[in-house]
Amino acid sequence: MGPIVLLVMCFSVAVADRKMTVAEKLQEDADLSQFLALLERNIIANTSIHYRQMTLFAPTNEAFQRYTGDMDDNLVLYHISNLATTLTNLDYAISSELDGNPPLWVTRRRDTMHDDIYVNNAKVYVSRSYQAYNRNNKRQVLHVIDQVLHPLQPHGPGSISSPVYNPNAYQFLEHSDVFNIGQHRLRSFRQKVNQLQKNKVFNADGRHTFFIPVDEGFKPTTRSDLIDEKVVDGHVIPHHVLFTHATPDSQEFETLAFGDNVKVIISFSTTMNGREEINYVKSNTVAGDAKHSRGVVLADIVRANIPVKNGVVHLIQRPLMVVDTTVIDFLKEKEDGPLCKFYEVIMDLGANNQFYTELTLAKDITLFAPSNEAWAEFSVQNIIRNHQKLMEILNLHLVRERLPMDAIIHNNMNQIYQAPTALARKYLYFNVLTHGQNQTLTVEGGGVNATVTLPNIAATNGFVHIIDRVLGVPYTTVFEKIKTDPMLNITYNLGKRQMFNHQLNDMEHRYTYFVPRDHAWLKFQIRHPSAYKALFKEDFGYFVRCFLYLDSFQILQHCLMLLKLDFHWIYKVKQILILEHEPQYLTCSFSTCSYMLVK
């Protein structure tokens, strides 16, 4: 009896010490149960896991719940490779076991702290990767991913009607009718590619990203006439396989249409419509010619991330690079478009109202258009109901000239650029923030600062810049205003030193605060360097709280004299007071007499 017990104990210890196989790991992890069930239903996969070397990309149960594609038994083969490959050894592509061995494309998205790894559009949970040997001493690797991998498949489960397995981009375009891409049709673009003999662009070996407009995007029919060889080239990004989640928003990539005369770049952007994520692609013609207008063309990605042999295809709602719509046409182009809320607000004023008519008939305009999210702000709702005030607000967003972003930046180089709006005696003020190679444009109107999130959308009669706020509708306290306005950093930091700023967040009081822009301080520093240096000394930090109306300089002088400041300092304060003055800003702010506050 004793030897038998000892044998059982030794066997138990051996099993406990043995590392779990990948098959056992799948059985143990409840979060991978749906993938395991799919694997067990497929004879090839179920046999391979016990006898062969392999890599498995296993989606979580949550990923399967979000998946809306076909769930046939062969789907699991697209998640398996017949080589054991760790994350370190993953190349830019790895062959799958699905018929035709279509590749799985690997993206390493570099971050400051770590690299994120994607397989097609699915992110790898790096910490959950696992490797072990099976009972036949074959090495196997398990990677857990956050999406089900979606292969390009023919219509219907088990269909063999497709003339090609693992098609490249041109084969997909040529035979698109037999593939499962929903209701989308690609005949119009296919005809242009063949007519222009540009099929080699889509046949090219390597790894590329292709954008193909669907037939619905060729309305009006004259749009097809605007597509030439250069426009076709503008739909291809060479040497990069770009899936939507694996590619950072706004990162720019050169297209094949990037030569001496015409230069076109492409980037992605993402917005939320409720809980639905909407992906856009934008082409930016940074250098154009007589046939190719400068500016941005924005298109919905109606079906994203279709993997092909030589990269990835995205089906888009309209052709890129083609500028053939007016500003108002762009606003109303789609019911769920990026500016659909703005269009609804305009139409609430009645059909053919004055603002709508101007957008329709004007020849040269620039519209700073608040995003859908901007109109959802609570502070905006009361304005919408007041039609007279709403008309003023809308006119504040319209400039009666063409203002592309590079023109604004050029005009802003040596001064704060201001542009008159369609609202009488009201101006927009611009500021450019530079971070490395990136430039961010902010615009101020009616005391509200907004960031341009998507500039230079081109129209036949001007430009549209999408902004993140409704101008002229206050949404912050005085404190939040000076804290977040990039043109008021110096004054904000002065107030922060001696805890002066916190009172400006008090909602129980009403304030009028005269604040110099950073530009005014810098001019003051150039003219009066010693005074500026003294003003910004750390020990020069007592603050004056003067409650006043600037009816005359005598009131200001009286306030200063009460503080026993000599006339030399009164003169310096007077200089900064008159240094810069505009309709929106009368600049006067100090430290010793650092802040003039009207309560």
C-alpha positions in Angstrom: 0.0 0.0 0.0 2.8 2.4 0.9 4.6 2.2 -2.6 1.3 2.9 -4.4 0.6 6.0 -2.3 4.2 7.1 -2.9 3.7 6.6 -6.7 0.5 8.6 -6.7 2.1 11.4 -4.7 5.1 11.5 -7.1 2.8 11.7 -10.1 0.8 14.5 -8.6 4.0 16.5 -7.8 5.2 16.0 -11.4 1.9 17.2 -12.8 2.0 20.2 -10.5 5.6 21.1 -11.5 4.9 20.7 -15.2 4.1 24.0 -17.0 0.6 24.1 -18.5 0.4 23.6 -22.3 -1.3 26.3 -24.4 -4.4 24.1 -24.7 -4.6 23.8 -20.9 -4.1 27.5 -20.6 -7.1 28.1 -22.9 -9.2 25.8 -20.8 -8.2 27.5 -17.6 -8.9 31.1 -18.8 -12.6 31.7 -18.6 -12.2 34.9 -20.6 -11.1 32.9 -23.7 -13.9 30.3 -23.6 -15.6 31.5 -26.9 -12.3 31.2 -28.7 -11.7 27.8 -27.3 -15.2 26.6 -28.4 -14.5 27.9 -31.9 -11.1 26.1 -31.9 -12.6 22.8 -30.8 -15.2 22.9 -33.6 -12.6 23.1 -36.3 -10.9 19.7 -37.0 -7.7 21.3 -38.3 -7.2 23.7 -35.4 -8.2 21.1 -32.8 -5.7 18.6 -34.2 -2.9 21.2 -34.7 -2.9 22.4 -31.1 -2.0 18.9 -29.9 0.6 17.9 -32.6 2.1 21.0 -34.2 4.1 24.1 -33.6 1.8 27.2 -33.7 0.9 30.8 -32.7 -2.6 31.6 -31.6 -4.2 35.1 -31.5 -7.1 34.6 -29.1 -9.8 37.3 -28.8 -11.4 37.8 -25.4 -15.1 37.0 -24.9 -15.9 40.7 -24.9 -14.3 40.9 -28.3 -16.6 38.2 -29.6 -19.6 40.0 -28.2 -18.8 43.1 -30.3 -18.1 41.1 -33.4 -20.7 41.4 -36.1 -19.2 39.4 -38.9 -19.7 35.8 -40.0 -18.8 33.2 -37.3 -18.2 30.0 -39.4 -15.9 27.3 -38.2 -13.0 28.4 -40.4 -12.7 31.8 -38.7 -10.4 30.3 -36.1 -7.8 29.5 -38.8 -7.3 33.2 -39.5 -6.2 33.4 -35.8 -3.5 30.7 -36.2 -0.1 30.6 -37.7 2.0 27.4 -38.1 5.1 29.0 -36.5 5.6 29.7 -32.8 6.4 33.5 -32.8 6.9 35.6 -29.6 6.1 39.3 -29.6 9.9 40.1 -29.9 10.2 38.0 -33.0 7.0 39.2 -34.8 7.9 40.7 -38.2 5.7 43.1 -40.1 3.5 40.2 -41.3 2.8 36.6 -40.3 0.9 34.0 -42.5 -2.3 32.6 -41.2 -3.8 29.1 -41.7 -6.9 30.3 -43.6 -7.2 29.1 -47.2 -4.7 31.0 -49.3 -2.6 31.8 -46.2 -3.6 35.5 -46.1 -1.1 37.6 -44.0 -1.8 39.0 -40.5 -0.3 42.5 -40.5 1.7 43.6 -37.4 2.0 47.2 -36.3 4.3 48.5 -33.5 3.0 51.8 -32.3 5.8 53.5 -30.4 5.0 55.4 -27.2 7.2 57.2 -24.7 6.9 54.5 -22.1 6.3 51.3 -24.2 5.4 49.9 -27.6 1.8 48.9 -28.3 1.5 45.9 -30.7 -1.4 45.4 -33.1 -2.3 42.4 -35.3 -4.4 43.9 -38.1 -6.8 46.2 -36.1 -6.6 44.2 -32.8 -4.4 45.3 -29.9 -2.3 42.6 -28.2 -2.5 42.4 -24.4 1.2 42.1 -24.0 1.1 41.0 -20.3 -1.1 38.1 -21.2 1.1 36.4 -23.8 2.1 32.9 -22.9 4.4 30.2 -24.4 4.9 26.5 -23.6 5.5 23.1 -25.2 2.7 20.7 -26.0 2.8 17.0 -25.2 4.7 16.3 -28.5 7.4 18.8 -27.4 6.3 21.4 -30.1 6.6 25.0 -29.0 3.4 27.1 -29.0 2.7 30.8 -28.3 -0.6 32.4 -27.2 -1.3 36.1 -27.7 -4.6 37.6 -26.3 -6.1 40.3 -28.4 -9.0 42.8 -28.0 -10.8 42.3 -31.3 -11.8 39.3 -33.5 -9.7 39.3 -36.7 -11.9 39.8 -39.7 -10.7 38.1 -42.9 -11.8 39.1 -46.4 -14.3 36.3 -47.3 -16.6 35.5 -50.3 -20.3 35.8 -50.0 -22.0 33.2 -47.9 -20.5 30.6 -45.4 -18.4 28.0 -47.1 -18.7 29.7 -50.5 -16.0 28.9 -53.1 -17.3 31.3 -55.7 -14.3 33.7 -55.3 -11.9 33.4 -58.2 -9.0 34.2 -55.9 -7.9 33.4 -52.4 -5.8 36.0 -50.6 -6.4 38.8 -53.2 -4.2 41.8 -53.5 -5.9 45.3 -53.6 -6.5 45.2 -57.4 -7.9 41.7 -57.4 -10.2 42.8 -54.6 -11.3 45.9 -56.6 -11.7 43.9 -59.8 -13.8 41.1 -58.1 -15.4 43.1 -55.3 -18.9 41.9 -56.2 -18.1 38.4 -54.9 -16.7 39.4 -51.6 -18.7 40.1 -48.4 -18.5 43.9 -48.1 -22.1 44.6 -47.4 -24.1 46.7 -49.8 -21.1 48.7 -51.0 -20.3 48.7 -54.7 -17.0 49.9 -56.3 -17.8 49.9 -60.0 -17.3 53.7 -60.6 -13.8 53.8 -59.1 -12.9 50.5 -60.8 -13.8 51.9 -64.2 -11.7 55.0 -63.6 -8.7 52.9 -62.5 -8.9 50.8 -65.6 -9.6 53.7 -67.9 -6.5 55.6 -66.6 -4.5 52.3 -66.7 -3.6 52.7 -63.0 -4.1 49.1 -62.1 -0.4 48.6 -61.4 -0.8 51.0 -58.4 -3.1 48.5 -56.7 -1.2 45.4 -58.0 2.1 46.6 -56.5 3.8 44.1 -54.2 4.8 45.1 -50.7 2.7 46.7 -48.0 0.5 49.7 -48.7 -2.7 51.4 -47.6 -5.5 51.8 -50.2 -8.6 54.1 -50.0 -11.4 53.1 -52.4 -14.5 55.4 -52.7 -17.9 53.6 -53.0 -20.3 54.2 -55.8 -22.5 56.5 -53.6 -19.6 58.9 -53.5 -19.8 59.6 -57.2 -23.0 61.7 -57.0 -23.2 64.1 -58.7 -22.0 62.1 -61.8 -19.7 65.0 -62.9 -17.5 64.1 -59.9 -16.0 61.2 -61.9 -14.7 63.6 -64.5 -12.5 65.2 -61.9 -10.6 62.0 -61.2 -7.3 61.8 -63.1 -4.1 59.8 -62.6 -2.9 62.1 -59.8 -6.1 61.8 -57.9 -5.9 58.0 -58.1 -2.3 58.2 -56.7 -3.7 60.3 -53.9 -5.7 57.3 -52.7 -2.6 55.2 -51.9 -0.1 55.5 -49.1 3.0 53.4 -50.0 5.1 51.4 -47.6 2.7 51.6 -44.7 -0.1 49.3 -43.7 -2.4 51.5 -41.6 -5.3 50.0 -39.6 -7.5 52.6 -37.9 -7.0 51.7 -34.3 -3.3 51.1 -34.8 -2.7 54.5 -36.4 -2.6 57.7 -34.2 -5.2 60.4 -35.2 -3.8 63.3 -37.2 -0.4 61.5 -38.0 0.3 62.5 -41.6 1.5 60.2 -44.4 2.7 61.0 -47.9 0.7 59.5 -50.7 1.9 58.4 -54.2 0.7 61.9 -55.2 3.6 63.6 -53.5 5.9 65.0 -56.2 7.4 68.2 -57.4 4.2 70.1 -58.2 1.3 68.3 -56.4 1.8 67.2 -52.8 -0.9 65.3 -51.0 -0.8 63.9 -47.5 -3.4 61.7 -45.7 -4.3 61.3 -42.0 -7.0 59.7 -39.9 -9.4 61.2 -37.4 -12.0 59.7 -35.0 -15.1 61.2 -33.4 -17.9 59.8 -31.3 -21.6 60.0 -32.3 -23.2 58.9 -29.0 -21.5 55.5 -28.4 -20.7 55.0 -32.0 -17.1 55.6 -33.1 -16.9 57.2 -36.6 -13.6 57.1 -38.5 -12.6 59.7 -41.1 -9.8 60.0 -43.5 -8.7 63.4 -44.8 -6.5 64.2 -47.8 -4.6 67.5 -47.5 -3.4 68.9 -50.8 -0.6 71.1 -49.4 0.7 72.0 -52.9 -1.7 72.0 -55.8 -2.0 73.2 -59.4 -4.8 74.4 -61.7 -6.6 71.0 -61.6 -6.0 70.1 -58.0 -7.1 72.6 -55.4 -5.3 73.1 -52.2 -7.0 72.1 -49.0 -8.6 69.2 -47.1 -11.2 66.8 -48.3 -12.9 64.8 -45.6 -14.5 61.4 -46.1 -16.2 58.9 -43.9 -14.6 55.4 -43.8 -17.7 53.3 -44.4 -16.0 50.0 -44.1 -12.5 50.0 -42.6 -9.6 47.5 -42.2 -10.1 45.1 -45.1 -6.9 43.0 -45.2 -5.4 42.1 -48.6 -2.2 40.4 -49.7 -0.4 43.7 -50.3 -1.7 45.7 -47.3 -5.1 47.0 -46.2 -8.1 48.6 -48.0 -10.5 51.2 -46.5 -13.8 51.9 -48.3 -14.6 55.6 -48.1 -17.8 57.6 -48.7 -16.4 59.9 -51.4 -13.2 60.4 -53.5 -10.3 62.3 -51.9 -8.7 65.4 -53.4 -11.8 66.3 -55.3 -13.2 69.8 -54.4 -16.6 70.3 -56.0 -18.9 71.3 -53.2 -19.8 74.7 -51.6 -19.5 75.3 -47.8 -23.2 74.8 -47.3 -23.1 71.5 -49.3 -20.4 70.2 -47.0 -22.5 71.0 -43.9 -25.5 69.1 -45.2 -23.7 66.3 -47.0 -24.5 63.6 -44.4 -27.2 63.4 -41.8 -24.6 62.2 -39.2 -21.7 64.1 -40.6 -19.1 66.0 -38.5 -21.1 69.3 -38.7 -24.7 68.0 -38.8 -25.6 69.7 -35.5 -24.3 73.0 -36.9 -26.5 72.6 -40.0 -29.5 71.8 -37.8 -29.0 75.0 -35.8 -28.7 77.1 -39.0 -32.0 75.6 -40.4 -33.8 76.3 -37.1 -33.7 79.9 -38.1 -36.0 79.0 -41.0 -35.4 77.9 -44.6 -33.4 80.4 -46.7 -32.5 82.5 -43.6 -29.9 85.3 -44.1 -27.0 83.2 -42.7 -27.9 80.2 -44.9 -28.3 82.4 -48.0 -24.8 84.0 -47.4 -23.2 80.6 -47.1 -24.8 79.5 -50.3 -24.2 82.6 -52.5 -20.9 84.1 -51.2 -17.9 83.7 -53.4 -15.1 83.9 -50.8 -15.7 83.0 -47.2 -14.2 81.1 -44.3 -16.4 79.4 -41.7 -15.2 78.5 -38.3 -17.7 75.7 -37.6 -18.3 74.3 -34.1 -18.2 70.5 -33.9 -21.3 68.4 -33.0 -19.8 68.0 -29.4 -19.6 71.8 -29.1 -23.3 72.3 -29.7 -24.1 69.7 -27.0 -22.7 71.9 -24.3 -25.3 73.0 -21.7 -24.3 76.7 -21.9 -25.2 76.7 -25.6 -28.8 75.5 -25.2 -30.3 78.8 -24.1 -28.6 80.6 -27.0 -30.2 78.3 -29.5 -33.7 79.2 -28.4 -33.1 83.0 -28.8 -33.1 83.5 -32.5 -31.9 87.0 -32.5 -28.9 86.2 -30.3 -28.3 83.0 -32.3 -28.0 85.0 -35.5 -25.3 87.2 -33.9 -23.5 84.1 -32.7 -23.6 82.5 -36.2 -22.2 85.7 -37.8 -19.4 85.7 -35.3 -18.2 82.4 -37.0 -18.1 83.8 -40.5 -15.3 85.7 -42.2 -15.9 87.2 -45.7 -12.6 86.2 -47.2 -10.6 83.0 -47.8 -8.4 82.2 -44.8 -6.5 78.9 -45.1 -4.4 78.0 -42.0 -1.1 78.9 -43.6 -2.3 82.4 -44.4 -3.4 82.9 -40.7 -0.1 81.6 -39.5 1.8 84.0 -41.8 -0.3 87.0 -40.8 0.2 86.1 -37.1 4.0 86.1 -37.2 4.8 89.5 -35.9 1.5 90.5 -34.3 -1.8 89.0 -33.1 -3.8 88.6 -36.3 -7.4 89.7 -36.3 -10.0 89.2 -38.9 -13.4 91.1 -39.2 -16.4 88.8 -38.9 -19.9 89.1 -40.5 -21.1 90.5 -37.1 -20.5 94.3 -37.3 -17.5 95.6 -35.3 -16.6 92.1 -34.1 -13.3 90.4 -34.8 -11.7 87.0 -34.5 -8.2 86.9 -32.9 -5.7 84.1 -33.7 -2.8 82.5 -31.9 -0.5 79.7 -33.0 1.0 77.3 -30.5 4.1 75.4 -31.6 5.1 72.0 -30.1 8.1 70.6 -32.0 6.9 70.1 -35.6 3.2 70.5 -34.7 1.3 73.7 -34.8 -2.1 74.3 -33.2 -4.3 77.2 -34.2 -6.6 78.8 -31.6 -9.2 81.4 -32.4 -11.0 83.8 -30.0 -14.3 85.4 -30.7 -16.7 87.1 -28.3 -14.4 86.4 -25.4 -14.4 82.6 -26.0 -11.3 80.7 -27.0 -11.6 77.6 -29.3 -9.1 75.2 -30.8 -9.2 74.4 -34.5 -9.4 70.6 -34.5 -9.7 70.2 -38.2 -8.4 73.0 -40.5 -8.6 73.8 -44.2 -11.6 71.8 -45.4 -11.7 73.0 -49.0 -14.9 74.2 -50.7 -15.5 75.8 -54.1 -16.3 79.1 -52.3 -13.9 79.1 -49.4 -12.7 77.1 -46.4 -14.2 75.4 -43.3 -12.2 75.1 -40.1 -13.8 72.8 -37.5 -13.5 74.2 -33.9 -14.2 72.7 -30.5 -16.3 75.5 -29.0 -19.2 77.8 -29.9 -17.7 81.3 -30.0 -19.4 84.1 -28.1 -21.0 81.7 -25.5 -19.1 81.8 -22.2 -18.5 78.5 -20.6 -15.7 79.1 -18.0 -15.0 81.3 -15.0 -12.5 84.1 -15.2 -10.0 81.8 -13.5 -10.5 79.0 -16.0 -10.3 81.6 -18.8 -6.9 82.9 -17.9 -5.6 79.4 -17.0 -6.5 77.9 -20.4 -6.0 80.8 -22.8 -2.6 80.3 -24.3 -2.2 84.0 -24.9 -2.5 84.8 -21.1 0.1 82.5 -19.7 2.3 85.2 -18.2 -0.5 87.0 -16.3 -1.8 83.6 -15.1 1.6 82.6 -13.7 2.0 86.0 -12.0 -1.3 85.5 -10.2 -0.4 81.9 -9.3 2.7 83.0 -7.4 0.8 84.7 -4.5 -2.5 82.8 -4.6 -4.2 85.7 -6.2 -5.9 83.7 -8.9 -8.1 81.4 -6.8 -10.6 84.2 -6.0 -11.4 84.4 -9.7 -13.1 81.0 -9.5 -15.7 82.3 -7.1 -19.1 81.9 -8.7 -20.7 84.2 -6.0 -19.1 87.3 -7.5 -19.0 89.0 -10.9 -15.6 90.3 -12.1 -14.2 92.4 -14.9 -10.5 91.7 -15.3 -8.2 93.7 -17.5 -5.5 91.2 -18.6 -2.5 91.9 -20.9 -1.7 89.3 -23.4 1.7 87.6 -23.4 2.6 89.7 -26.5 2.0 92.9 -24.5 4.3 91.7 -21.7 7.0 90.9 -24.2 6.8 94.4 -25.7 6.9 95.9 -22.3 10.0 93.8 -21.5 11.8 95.1 -24.6 11.0 98.8 -23.8 11.5 98.6 -20.1 13.8 95.7 -19.2 14.7 96.8 -15.7 11.1 97.4 -14.7 10.1 94.0 -16.2 12.9 92.3 -14.2 11.9 93.9 -11.0 8.2 93.2 -11.6 8.9 89.4 -12.0 11.2 89.0 -9.0 10.0 86.3 -6.7 10.2 88.7 -3.7 8.3 91.4 -5.5 5.0 89.8 -4.7 2.5 91.9 -2.9 -0.7 92.4 -4.8 -3.1 95.3 -5.1 -6.8 94.7 -5.2 -8.2 97.8 -6.7 -11.9 97.9 -7.6 -12.2 100.6 -10.2 -13.7 101.8 -13.4 -11.1 103.0 -15.9 -13.0 106.2 -16.7 -9.7 108.1 -16.5 -6.1 107.6 -15.7 -6.6 109.7 -12.6 -8.5 106.9 -10.8 -5.7 104.5 -11.6 -3.1 107.1 -10.4 -5.1 107.6 -7.2 -5.2 103.8 -6.5 -1.4 103.6 -7.0 -0.7 106.7 -4.9 -2.6 105.1 -2.0 0.0 102.3 -2.2 2.8 104.9 -1.8 4.3 104.1 -5.2 6.5 106.8 -6.7 5.8 108.5 -10.0 8.4 106.4 -11.8 6.3 103.3 -11.3 3.1 105.1 -12.2 4.8 105.9 -15.5 5.7 102.3 -16.1 2.2 101.2 -15.4 0.9 103.8 -17.8 3.2 102.5 -20.5 1.9 98.9 -20.3 -1.7 100.3 -20.1 -1.3 102.0 -23.5 1.0 99.4 -25.0 -1.7 97.4 -26.7 -5.4 98.2 -27.0 -8.1 96.5 -29.0 -11.9 96.3 -29.0 -11.8 93.0 -27.1 -8.9 93.9 -24.8 -7.7 96.9 -23.0 -4.4 95.6 -21.6 -3.5 96.6 -18.1 -2.2 94.2 -15.5 0.6 94.4 -13.0 2.5 92.7 -10.1 3.2 95.2 -7.4 0.1 96.7 -9.0 -0.2 93.5 -10.8 -3.9 93.1 -11.2 -6.6 95.6 -11.9 -9.9 94.0 -10.9 -13.3 95.5 -11.3 -16.0 94.0 -9.2 
